[in-house]
């Protein structure tokens, strides 16, 4: 289903403002239909904006010699295979949070600010965008699980 039995959150970051450094936290509150409390990429109240949460696997960061938050992800993972997760698939983080995957995150021009050519190298590998279906608190170390079958189609 796209996650190993030991898939975990290894770090959580909040975007506090445009072009500002991401703020690393030990836990964060996800709000259904909104996003992550304190993150600049949250949706307006009640909307289903596709970019409420960005998940990025640490293995890809390591492959490209990048650090947590450098590609502006909210949740960095280990043991998680984003390439095998389909749009519409739901993920649980810890005991309460449920996300629904809305698609791949297309690398933007900011990736080339990190390193020339990185935007092209990260094509199809910049992580997954998701919306919050069920809110709650998520913590570094929490398990990540794909739930239910991926939607047909």
N, C-alpha and C positions, 0 to 999 in steps of 0.2 A: 504493500500500500504506500510505499514511499518513505517510510521511516523504519529505522531499526528499533529493536526492543529497548535500546538505551539512548534514543534520540532525546536531547536535552537542550534547554536554553542555557547558553554560556555567557551571554551578556544582554543587557537591555539598555537602549539609548533613546533619549528624547531629543527631538529637534526643537530647540527653544526659539529659533528665529532664522530667517533667511540669511544664509552664509555665516551663521554663528556656529561655533563648535557644538557638537552633540554633547548632551549631558548624560553620563553613564549613571545608572541607578541600579539598586539591588532588587527592587520590585516596582511594579507599575500597575495602575488600575485601568483595565480596559472597560469601555462603556459601550453597550450594545447600540448599534446604529450610529455611532459617533467616532470612536477611535480610542486612542490612548490619552488619558488625562494628562495635560501639560505638554502635549506634542503639537507642533504647528501644522502637521499634516492631517489633523482631525477633520472630520466632516462638519458641516453645519448641523445643528440639532435635527435629528430625524431623517437625514439624507442617507443615501447608501453610496457615498463617494467611494470609488474603487481604491483609492490610495489612503486608507486609514492606517494600515500597518504594512511594513516591509520586512520580510524575513529573509535572511541571508545565511547560507551555510558557511561555517568556519573553514571547512575543507577547501572551498573555492577561494576564500580570502588567503589561506595559506599558499595555495597554488600560485596566486598572483603576488605573493609577498605583500599583502595588505593587512592592516590592523582593524580590529573591531571599530565600527562606526565610520571608517574612512569612506565607504560608499554610501553613507547616510542611512544605513539600515536601522530599524527599531529593535529587531530581535536577531541576535546572532545565535546560531545553532551548532550542534555537533551530532553526528549520527543521523542526519536528516538529508534526504535526497530530493531536493526540490524539482529536479527534472522528471520525476516519476509521479508528480502530483498534478491532477487535472483541474482545469477551471471548474469551479463549483464544488470541489472536494472540501470537506470540513475537517478542521484540525482542532484537537483539544490541547490546551496548554495548561498544565497543572490540573487542579481539580475542578475549575469552574469556567475558564475562558474557552469559548468556541469561536473560531475564525472560519470564514468561507473564502477560499482562494478566488480572486477575481482575474488573475492573469500574471504573466511574467512582467517584471519591471524592465523596461527598455533602458539601456544605458544612455545617459544624457551627456552633453558636452562637458559637464563638470568632471567626468571621469578622466578626460584628457588633461585636466588641470592637475590631477594627481600624478599622472604619468602619460606622456604622449603615446597614443596608440591604444591606451587602455579601454577606451570606449568600444572600439572594434573587437578587442580581445574578450570583453565581457558580454558580447552579444549572446543572448540566450542563457547567460550565467549570472545575471545580476540579482537573482532572487525572485521571490513571489510577493505580489501584492494581495492584500486580503482586507475584508471588512469584519467588524466584530458583530457576531450573531448573539452571543451570550457573554455578558460582562463578568468581571470579577478581578481578583488580584492574581498577577503572574509574577513569579520569582525566578531569579537566576537559579539554575539547578532543576527547575520543574521539567517533567517529562512532556514530550510532544508526541501525539498520536494522531494518525489519520483515522477518522471514524466513518463507518459506512462505506459502501462502494462509491467510487467516483461516478458522477452522473453519466448516463448514456448519451451518445450523440457526438 
